[in-house]
Amino acid sequence: MSNIHSRETAKVYTFPMTADVVRRRMNAQMLADIAGQNLPKVEFGSGWYHSAAIEDEKSQGH
């Protein structure tokens, strides 16, 4: 007959979450929710029309 004894080597305590941890988890969940949506693709450009309007104003002497 064998005597096998198991011994607990550590006790893990759960600490309350800080506001920072809660915020990070909420942000991660919000990003996951947004990623799962079928959102339109948005293109960002240089605003060429704005630059063209400025150049047009300069060429007209205003």
ABEGO torsion letter per residue (X at the ends): XBBBBBBBABBBBBBBBBAAAAAAAAAAAAAAAAAABBBBBBBBBAGAAAAAAAAAAAAAGX
